[in-house]
Amino acid sequence: MKGLFGNHRLCGVIAAETAVEMKSQVRLGLRSTGTLELRLDYLTNAKELAGFLTWLGRERPRAVLIATCRSRDGGGRFCGGRQEQIGILQQAVKAGCCWCDVEIETARKLSSRELRRALLPARVMISHHDFRKTPRNLQRVVRELSNAGGHAIKVAAQCNSISDSAKICELPRSRRNVIAIPMGELGMAGRILSLRAGSALAYAALNQTTASGQLSLDAMQNLYRAGKITRRTRVFAVIGDPIGHSLSPLLHNTAFQAREFDAVFVPFLVRDLRDFLRCSKQFGVAGFAVTIPHKEQILRHLDDCDPLAARIGAVNTVVIRGRGRIYGYNTDYVGVLRSLENRITLAGSRVLLYGAGGAARAAAFALVQAGSIVCLCSRSPQRARSLAEAAGAQMVERTALKQEYFDAIVNCTPVGMHPSGGLPLVTSELNCRIVMDMVYRPRETELLRAARKKGIETISGVEMFLAQGFAQYEIWTGERAPEQAMRRAITGVLSREEKSQAKSARKLS
């Protein structure tokens, strides 16, 4: 069904300081969407503005163009007065813009009739921006925007909790002319899911982001397929802190697309588990992956748990069933076993796990059950000792590692993760046949490079990541995972990252 802004609910944001760059971004944006916001307040001077609008009037792109010249009071860059601001928007209308976004700070100074008349024949969007917090009384904000006389209203506010994001996303459920924009890292998933709730538009950057948490148009279009999201779309997620490094959205959205499954997989930055769980029903979450630091804490919030996951004491996969019942699984152990069993005979092998968190717990129980002699070492000896007792493993002091020998050493900590890097263990402590790193981004960590230089066989965390992800997909959907498509997507993006990093390193050398 055609919406308020036509067929394209993804709005590409064009923001640049020069007319040349604005033109370039417009051309690029039109390849992906038919709705573009033109941030005229980003142009550095009157000459650049005139040059761009002259080009726009001559070219007349076949698109829904939204002109924005946001004042500093409204969070933009325009420093002039109200009359000059309205004059610029009038020029944009003459150049072909069919919508004008006017912030409430400007709209308050004009009657609704004056504002509409000044910008005819364009339609008017009245917007509210709060870059510090989400207003307590959002309905009061909506009423003020509606009374200002626009054809559409936009509420964009900084989210300091996931609950804030959920409240903003609720605004369009009963009104078709509302654009809901949760801002900030905690609002990032909400930017995608607001479309599921009925937001008339979602904004995405062509190049320069204009608000915190704003995703790129490429990610919105191709990774999340946000333009195809409807109220019937099933929602899955990954939760953690940090979460920006996660390739789980790529893994599972690729799988959904390959199977033509109407679902979207989004990342939630979660600092407070209760906050996320309170809002999961509002967002329509049917299941989610759990990563650092919540794999153990999530157990206390479950209604039920797979027996093996309960024994492990860590959950990385959750299904939300009827009446909101939360059921937990662990697929990390599948990833560990599949990764190692192709290289060594697990029964009787001596394996060192470095770390004592959720991932280490899964590995310890799985390997003990497979007959391995499991040794644990951690920066937290007390946690390692506790896990060793629970799993039937042994504890090894860090000071003893240089004298010990293992069939395999597995890094179960996040040390080495992109972009921080780092070595969890030094080269002299790597006395083994195989080193495996659970960190999968980058594909070859500093630990794996150190092991390879020492002549030790290595296993990338990508193998574990893929195996546990295949199992997650099957738990959530009841279908066999499209393994080849998922593997191609992950190895492809990691290969491109490696080439880019190598290119940058050559330039610096």
Secondary structure per residue as TSV (DSSP state, phi and psi in degrees):
chain	resnum	aa	ss	phi	psi
A	1	M	-	360.0	135.6
A	2	K	-	-69.5	132.9
A	3	G	B	-96.0	-173.1
A	4	L	T	-61.0	-29.4
A	5	F	T	-111.9	25.6
A	6	G	B	90.3	-151.1
A	7	N	T	-89.0	-8.0
A	8	H	-	-112.2	108.2
A	9	R	-	-90.1	-4.5
A	10	L	E	-94.6	119.5
A	11	C	E	-105.1	116.0
A	12	G	E	-78.3	130.3
A	13	V	E	-93.9	119.6
A	14	I	E	-100.9	112.9
A	15	A	-	-141.5	113.6
A	16	A	-	-153.6	162.5
A	17	E	S	-89.4	-16.1
A	18	T	S	-122.9	155.3
A	19	A	H	-63.0	-39.2
A	20	V	H	-60.0	-45.9
A	21	E	H	-70.8	-36.3
A	22	M	H	-60.5	-45.5
A	23	K	H	-59.4	-45.1
A	24	S	H	-60.4	-42.9
A	25	Q	H	-67.5	-37.5
A	26	V	H	-60.2	-48.3
A	27	R	H	-59.4	-42.1
A	28	L	H	-67.3	-43.7
A	29	G	H	-62.6	-36.4
A	30	L	T	-66.3	-16.0
A	31	R	T	-73.6	-20.4
A	32	S	T	-112.8	-29.3
A	33	T	-	-149.7	159.1
A	34	G	S	-103.6	13.1
A	35	T	E	-129.3	123.2
A	36	L	E	-132.7	137.8
A	37	E	E	-98.9	129.6
A	38	L	E	-104.4	105.9
A	39	R	E	-83.2	84.6
A	40	L	G	-67.3	-22.7
A	41	D	G	-70.7	-11.8
A	42	Y	G	-81.4	-21.3
A	43	L	S	-65.7	136.4
A	44	T	-	-75.1	-26.4
A	45	N	S	-156.7	175.8
A	46	A	H	-62.9	-33.4
A	47	K	H	-65.2	-45.7
A	48	E	H	-64.5	-40.6
A	49	L	H	-61.6	-49.0
A	50	A	H	-62.0	-41.0
A	51	G	H	-63.0	-41.4
A	52	F	H	-69.9	-45.8
A	53	L	H	-67.8	-32.6
A	54	T	H	-63.0	-45.0
A	55	W	H	-62.6	-42.4
A	56	L	H	-62.8	-43.8
A	57	G	H	-64.8	-31.3
A	58	R	H	-77.6	-41.2
A	59	E	H	-79.3	-36.9
A	60	R	-	47.1	64.8
A	61	P	-	-57.5	142.0
A	62	R	S	-81.2	86.2
A	63	A	S	-161.1	161.8
A	64	V	E	-83.8	111.0
A	65	L	E	-106.1	126.4
A	66	I	E	-108.5	116.7
A	67	A	E	-88.2	130.3
A	68	T	E	-131.9	128.8
A	69	C	-	-132.2	73.1
A	70	R	-	-74.8	132.3
A	71	S	B	-75.9	164.4
A	72	R	T	-62.7	-34.6
A	73	D	T	-59.8	-32.5
A	74	G	T	-95.7	11.3
A	75	G	T	93.2	9.1
A	76	G	S	-101.5	-159.0
A	77	R	S	-114.0	-3.9
A	78	F	B	-75.5	127.8
A	79	C	-	-104.0	-6.5
A	80	G	S	-78.4	-176.7
A	81	G	-	-84.2	175.9
A	82	R	H	-62.6	-43.6
A	83	Q	H	-63.6	-39.7
A	84	E	H	-66.1	-39.1
A	85	Q	H	-62.8	-47.4
A	86	I	H	-64.1	-36.7
A	87	G	H	-61.4	-40.4
A	88	I	H	-64.8	-42.1
A	89	L	H	-64.2	-36.4
A	90	Q	H	-62.7	-40.7
A	91	Q	H	-62.3	-38.8
A	92	A	H	-65.6	-37.9
A	93	V	H	-63.1	-44.5
A	94	K	H	-61.6	-28.8
A	95	A	T	-83.6	-2.3
A	96	G	T	119.0	2.3
A	97	C	-	-75.2	129.2
A	98	C	-	-100.5	-4.7
A	99	W	E	-134.1	148.2
A	100	C	E	-127.6	130.6
A	101	D	E	-95.8	117.0
A	102	V	E	-117.6	120.1
A	103	E	E	-70.1	152.5
A	104	I	H	-60.8	-28.5
A	105	E	H	-61.7	-34.3
A	106	T	H	-82.6	-42.3
A	107	A	H	-60.8	-30.9
A	108	R	T	-62.0	-24.7
A	109	K	T	-87.5	-1.6
A	110	L	S	-131.0	150.9
A	111	S	-	-75.1	157.2
A	112	S	H	-59.8	-35.8
A	113	R	H	-67.8	-43.0
A	114	E	H	-61.7	-43.2
A	115	L	H	-64.6	-48.1
A	116	R	H	-62.5	-44.0
A	117	R	H	-64.3	-39.0
A	118	A	H	-63.8	-30.4
A	119	L	H	-108.1	7.4
A	120	L	T	-56.6	145.9
A	121	P	T	-88.5	11.2
A	122	A	S	-71.0	156.8
A	123	R	E	-92.0	157.7
A	124	V	E	-115.4	133.1
A	125	M	E	-109.3	129.0
A	126	I	E	-103.2	126.1
A	127	S	E	-121.8	148.4
A	128	H	E	-121.1	129.2
A	129	H	E	-126.3	130.6
A	130	D	E	-130.9	109.2
A	131	F	S	-90.5	6.9
A	132	R	S	-111.6	-37.6
A	133	K	-	-159.5	170.4
A	134	T	-	-91.4	124.2
A	135	P	-	-56.3	142.6
A	136	R	S	-63.7	-42.2
A	137	N	-	-107.3	84.7
A	138	L	H	-67.7	-31.7
A	139	Q	H	-66.2	-32.9
A	140	R	H	-66.0	-39.7
A	141	V	H	-61.6	-45.7
A	142	V	H	-61.0	-41.7
A	143	R	H	-63.5	-43.4
A	144	E	H	-62.7	-43.4
A	145	L	H	-63.0	-42.1
A	146	S	H	-64.9	-38.8
A	147	N	H	-72.2	-14.0
A	148	A	T	-76.5	-8.1
A	149	G	T	93.1	13.3
A	150	G	-	-78.6	165.9
A	151	H	S	-85.3	-19.8
A	152	A	E	-146.0	156.4
A	153	I	E	-127.2	149.8
A	154	K	E	-130.9	131.4
A	155	V	E	-119.4	116.3
A	156	A	E	-124.1	121.7
A	157	A	E	-144.9	147.0
A	158	Q	E	-67.1	133.4
A	159	C	-	-102.7	121.7
A	160	N	S	-102.5	6.7
A	161	S	S	-159.6	164.9
A	162	I	H	-70.5	-28.8
A	163	S	H	-60.0	-38.9
A	164	D	H	-58.6	-46.2
A	165	S	H	-60.7	-42.7
A	166	A	H	-63.3	-39.5
A	167	K	H	-63.6	-41.3
A	168	I	H	-66.8	-41.3
A	169	C	H	-67.0	-20.8
A	170	E	H	-74.6	-21.2
A	171	L	G	-57.2	-39.1
A	172	P	G	-80.6	-4.4
A	173	R	G	-61.1	-31.8
A	174	S	G	-111.0	3.2
A	175	R	-	-139.8	128.4
A	176	R	T	-81.2	-11.3
A	177	N	T	-104.6	22.4
A	178	V	E	-105.1	135.3
A	179	I	E	-110.4	120.9
A	180	A	E	-110.4	124.8
A	181	I	E	-131.4	97.9
A	182	P	E	-73.7	128.9
A	183	M	E	-108.3	161.9
A	184	G	S	91.8	168.5
A	185	E	G	-59.6	-37.9
A	186	L	G	-73.7	-11.5
A	187	G	G	-102.9	1.8
A	188	M	H	-60.1	-47.7
A	189	A	H	-62.5	-35.5
A	190	G	H	-63.9	-29.6
A	191	R	H	-60.1	-35.3
A	192	I	H	-79.9	-47.2
A	193	L	H	-76.5	-13.0
A	194	S	H	-60.5	-30.0
A	195	L	H	-66.1	-35.1
A	196	R	H	-66.1	-32.5
A	197	A	H	-79.9	-9.6
A	198	G	T	112.2	8.8
A	199	S	-	-56.6	135.8
A	200	A	S	-67.2	-26.1
A	201	L	-	-147.6	158.1
A	202	A	E	-129.6	137.9
A	203	Y	E	-98.5	143.6
A	204	A	E	-145.8	145.5
A	205	A	E	-83.4	136.0
A	206	L	S	-77.5	-40.7
A	207	N	S	-142.6	-74.1
A	208	Q	S	-88.7	125.9
A	209	T	-	-72.1	143.6
A	210	T	-	-112.9	1.6
A	211	A	S	-158.7	151.5
A	212	S	T	-63.1	135.1
A	213	G	T	85.8	-1.9
A	214	Q	-	-70.0	130.6
A	215	L	-	-89.6	163.5
A	216	S	B	-77.0	154.9
A	217	L	H	-62.4	-36.7
A	218	D	H	-60.7	-45.8
A	219	A	I	-65.3	-44.8
A	220	M	I	-62.2	-40.3
A	221	Q	I	-78.8	-46.8
A	222	N	I	-100.9	-33.6
A	223	L	I	-83.6	-49.2
A	224	Y	S	-96.6	-10.2
A	225	R	-	46.3	44.5
A	226	A	G	-61.3	-31.4
A	227	G	G	-64.0	-17.2
A	228	K	G	-100.7	1.3
A	229	I	-	-71.7	133.5
A	230	T	-	-129.3	178.8
A	231	R	T	-63.9	-19.9
A	232	R	T	-86.1	-12.0
A	233	T	-	-65.5	129.0
A	234	R	E	-78.4	147.1
A	235	V	E	-117.1	129.1
A	236	F	E	-126.7	162.3
A	237	A	E	-152.4	167.2
A	238	V	E	-124.5	134.6
A	239	I	E	-118.6	142.3
A	240	G	E	177.6	177.8
A	241	D	S	-155.5	102.3
A	242	P	S	-80.5	171.2
A	243	I	-	-134.7	-12.4
A	244	G	T	-61.6	-25.3
A	245	H	T	-78.7	-16.2
A	246	S	-	-65.7	134.0
A	247	L	-	-99.9	7.9
A	248	S	H	-59.1	-39.6
A	249	P	H	-59.3	-41.4
A	250	L	H	-64.9	-44.3
A	251	L	H	-58.6	-51.1
A	252	H	H	-83.6	-34.2
A	253	N	H	-65.7	-33.5
A	254	T	H	-62.1	-43.5
A	255	A	H	-64.2	-43.9
A	256	F	H	-60.0	-42.7
A	257	Q	H	-66.3	-41.7
A	258	A	H	-63.3	-35.1
A	259	R	T	-94.4	1.8
A	260	E	T	53.1	45.9
A	261	F	-	-99.5	123.7
A	262	D	-	-76.3	84.6
A	263	A	E	-153.4	159.5
A	264	V	E	-134.4	145.8
A	265	F	E	-120.3	120.6
A	266	V	E	-125.4	153.6
A	267	P	E	-93.5	132.6
A	268	F	E	-113.2	122.0
A	269	L	E	-75.6	114.0
A	270	V	-	-119.3	114.5
A	271	R	S	-101.0	-25.0
A	272	D	-	-128.3	109.5
A	273	L	H	-59.8	-41.5
A	274	R	H	-61.2	-39.1
A	275	D	H	-59.8	-46.6
A	276	F	H	-65.1	-46.8
A	277	L	H	-64.5	-34.1
A	278	R	H	-61.6	-31.2
A	279	C	H	-99.6	-7.6
A	280	S	H	-59.8	-37.2
A	281	K	H	-67.1	-41.3
A	282	Q	H	-59.9	-37.3
A	283	F	H	-81.4	-8.8
A	284	G	T	78.1	25.7
A	285	V	E	-70.0	125.6
A	286	A	E	-99.2	-18.9
A	287	G	E	-173.8	157.7
A	288	F	E	-153.1	152.4
A	289	A	E	-90.2	148.9
A	290	V	E	-120.7	127.7
A	291	T	-	-127.0	-172.8
A	292	I	T	-52.5	133.3
A	293	P	T	-109.4	29.2
A	294	H	-	-105.6	3.3
A	295	K	T	-64.8	-30.4
A	296	E	T	-92.6	-40.7
A	297	Q	G	-63.2	-27.9
A	298	I	G	-64.0	-25.1
A	299	L	G	-58.5	-36.3
A	300	R	G	-71.9	-10.4
A	301	H	G	-103.1	-1.0
A	302	L	-	-81.8	149.4
A	303	D	S	-84.7	-29.7
A	304	D	E	-158.1	164.8
A	305	C	E	-150.4	141.9
A	306	D	-	-56.6	136.0
A	307	P	H	-54.5	-41.2
A	308	L	H	-67.3	-41.2
A	309	A	H	-62.2	-38.1
A	310	A	H	-64.6	-40.5
A	311	R	H	-65.0	-43.0
A	312	I	H	-63.0	-38.1
A	313	G	T	83.0	21.9
A	314	A	-	-152.5	142.5
A	315	V	-	-127.0	133.7
A	316	N	S	-120.1	-0.4
A	317	T	E	-140.3	127.7
A	318	V	E	-127.8	138.5
A	319	V	E	-116.0	133.8
A	320	I	E	-102.8	115.4
A	321	R	-	-101.8	-169.1
A	322	G	G	-52.2	143.7
A	323	R	G	61.1	22.6
A	324	G	G	74.2	17.2
A	325	R	-	-70.3	135.6
A	326	I	E	-107.7	122.8
A	327	Y	E	-120.6	132.9
A	328	G	E	-110.5	146.7
A	329	Y	E	-134.4	169.1
A	330	N	-	-130.4	120.1
A	331	T	-	-110.0	-2.1
A	332	D	H	-59.0	-37.9
A	333	Y	H	-64.3	-32.7
A	334	V	H	-62.8	-43.2
A	335	G	H	-62.8	-41.3
A	336	V	H	-64.4	-48.8
A	337	L	H	-63.4	-47.1
A	338	R	H	-63.2	-36.0
A	339	S	H	-69.1	-39.7
A	340	L	H	-89.2	-33.2
A	341	E	H	-68.4	-18.0
A	342	N	T	-80.0	-11.9
A	343	R	T	-110.5	-33.0
A	344	I	S	-138.1	159.1
A	345	T	-	-80.0	115.4
A	346	L	-	-67.2	-40.6
A	347	A	T	-62.8	122.2
A	348	G	T	87.0	-10.9
A	349	S	-	-75.1	146.2
A	350	R	E	-98.7	117.9
A	351	V	E	-123.0	128.2
A	352	L	E	-97.4	127.7
A	353	L	E	-106.6	120.6
A	354	Y	E	-98.5	114.1
A	355	G	-	125.3	161.5
A	356	A	-	-142.6	22.4
A	357	G	S	-86.9	-160.1
A	358	G	H	-60.7	-42.0
A	359	A	H	-67.2	-39.6
A	360	A	H	-64.5	-37.8
A	361	R	H	-61.2	-45.7
A	362	A	H	-61.3	-44.4
A	363	A	H	-64.9	-42.0
A	364	A	H	-62.5	-50.7
A	365	F	H	-64.0	-41.5
A	366	A	H	-64.2	-44.9
A	367	L	H	-73.4	-37.1
A	368	V	H	-61.3	-43.6
A	369	Q	H	-63.4	-30.7
A	370	A	T	-81.9	-2.0
A	371	G	T	96.2	8.6
A	372	S	-	-79.1	154.4
A	373	I	E	-91.3	106.8
A	374	V	E	-99.6	129.5
A	375	C	E	-116.2	142.9
A	376	L	E	-120.8	139.0
A	377	C	E	-141.5	139.7
A	378	S	-	-154.4	158.8
A	379	R	S	-66.8	-18.5
A	380	S	S	-112.1	89.5
A	381	P	H	-55.7	-34.9
A	382	Q	H	-64.4	-42.6
A	383	R	H	-66.7	-40.4
A	384	A	H	-62.9	-41.9
A	385	R	H	-63.7	-43.5
A	386	S	H	-62.3	-43.6
A	387	L	H	-67.3	-40.1
A	388	A	H	-59.7	-43.3
A	389	E	H	-64.5	-42.3
A	390	A	H	-67.9	-37.8
A	391	A	H	-94.5	-9.8
A	392	G	T	78.7	36.6
A	393	A	-	-111.1	-179.9
A	394	Q	E	-111.1	157.3
A	395	M	E	-110.2	139.0
A	396	V	-	-124.0	131.0
A	397	E	-	-73.6	147.5
A	398	R	G	-58.6	-36.5
A	399	T	G	-66.6	-17.2
A	400	A	G	-92.6	-8.8
A	401	L	G	-62.2	-33.1
A	402	K	G	-66.8	-21.7
A	403	Q	G	-100.5	-6.7
A	404	E	-	-93.8	159.9
A	405	Y	-	-133.6	139.5
A	406	F	E	-132.7	155.5
A	407	D	E	-71.7	-35.3
A	408	A	E	-148.4	144.3
A	409	I	E	-118.6	131.2
A	410	V	E	-121.0	122.1
A	411	N	E	-81.8	116.4
A	412	C	-	-108.2	15.1
A	413	T	S	-105.1	165.8
A	414	P	S	-82.5	2.5
A	415	V	T	-63.8	126.3
A	416	G	T	108.4	-8.0
A	417	M	-	-68.9	144.1
A	418	H	T	-62.7	135.1
A	419	P	T	-100.1	2.7
A	420	S	T	-72.8	-38.9
A	421	G	-	71.1	-160.7
A	422	G	-	111.8	163.1
A	423	L	-	-114.1	120.1
A	424	P	S	-72.6	-32.4
A	425	L	S	-130.6	148.6
A	426	V	-	-87.4	162.1
A	427	T	G	-56.0	-39.4
A	428	S	G	-66.5	-14.8
A	429	E	G	-92.3	-5.0
A	430	L	-	-92.4	78.1
A	431	N	-	-112.0	90.8
A	432	C	E	-167.4	174.7
A	433	R	E	-85.6	-36.9
A	434	I	E	-135.8	137.6
A	435	V	E	-116.0	127.4
A	436	M	E	-118.1	136.6
A	437	D	E	-115.8	126.6
A	438	M	S	-73.1	-20.4
A	439	V	-	-66.3	129.7
A	440	Y	-	-114.0	-4.6
A	441	R	S	-135.5	102.1
A	442	P	S	-79.4	164.1
A	443	R	S	-63.7	-41.8
A	444	E	S	-110.5	104.9
A	445	T	-	-80.0	171.7
A	446	E	H	-60.2	-35.6
A	447	L	H	-62.6	-46.1
A	448	L	H	-67.3	-36.0
A	449	R	H	-64.9	-41.5
A	450	A	H	-63.6	-41.3
A	451	A	H	-65.3	-43.2
A	452	R	H	-63.6	-40.3
A	453	K	H	-63.0	-26.1
A	454	K	T	-88.2	0.5
A	455	G	T	83.9	17.8
A	456	I	-	-95.0	138.5
A	457	E	E	-66.9	143.6
A	458	T	E	-125.1	153.7
A	459	I	E	-129.5	120.8
A	460	S	-	-73.5	148.9
A	461	G	H	-63.0	-14.6
A	462	V	H	-59.0	-38.3
A	463	E	H	-62.6	-44.4
A	464	M	H	-67.3	-43.7
A	465	F	H	-57.4	-45.4
A	466	L	H	-65.2	-46.2
A	467	A	H	-62.3	-43.7
A	468	Q	H	-69.9	-30.8
A	469	G	H	-69.9	-39.2
A	470	F	H	-58.1	-44.3
A	471	A	H	-66.1	-39.0
A	472	Q	H	-60.2	-47.5
A	473	Y	H	-56.9	-42.8
A	474	E	H	-68.6	-34.7
A	475	I	H	-65.1	-44.3
A	476	W	H	-72.5	-36.8
A	477	T	H	-106.9	-20.0
A	478	G	S	75.2	10.1
A	479	E	S	-116.8	158.4
A	480	R	-	-69.6	137.1
A	481	A	-	-71.4	141.1
A	482	P	-	-78.2	79.1
A	483	E	H	-60.9	-42.0
A	484	Q	H	-63.5	-43.8
A	485	A	H	-63.6	-41.1
A	486	M	H	-66.7	-42.9
A	487	R	H	-63.4	-44.2
A	488	R	H	-59.7	-42.3
A	489	A	H	-62.5	-45.4
A	490	I	H	-71.2	-48.5
A	491	T	H	-66.0	-31.4
A	492	G	H	-63.8	-48.4
A	493	V	H	-69.9	-35.4
A	494	L	H	-69.3	-36.9
A	495	S	H	-63.8	-42.0
A	496	R	H	-64.8	-38.7
A	497	E	H	-62.4	-43.3
A	498	E	H	-62.8	-42.8
A	499	K	H	-64.5	-40.7
A	500	S	H	-64.3	-42.8
A	501	Q	H	-66.3	-38.4
A	502	A	H	-65.3	-39.9
A	503	K	H	-63.4	-43.1
A	504	S	H	-64.4	-39.5
A	505	A	H	-64.5	-38.1
A	506	R	H	-65.2	-37.1
A	507	K	H	-66.2	-35.4
A	508	L	H	-77.2	-25.4
A	509	S	-	-80.2	360.0
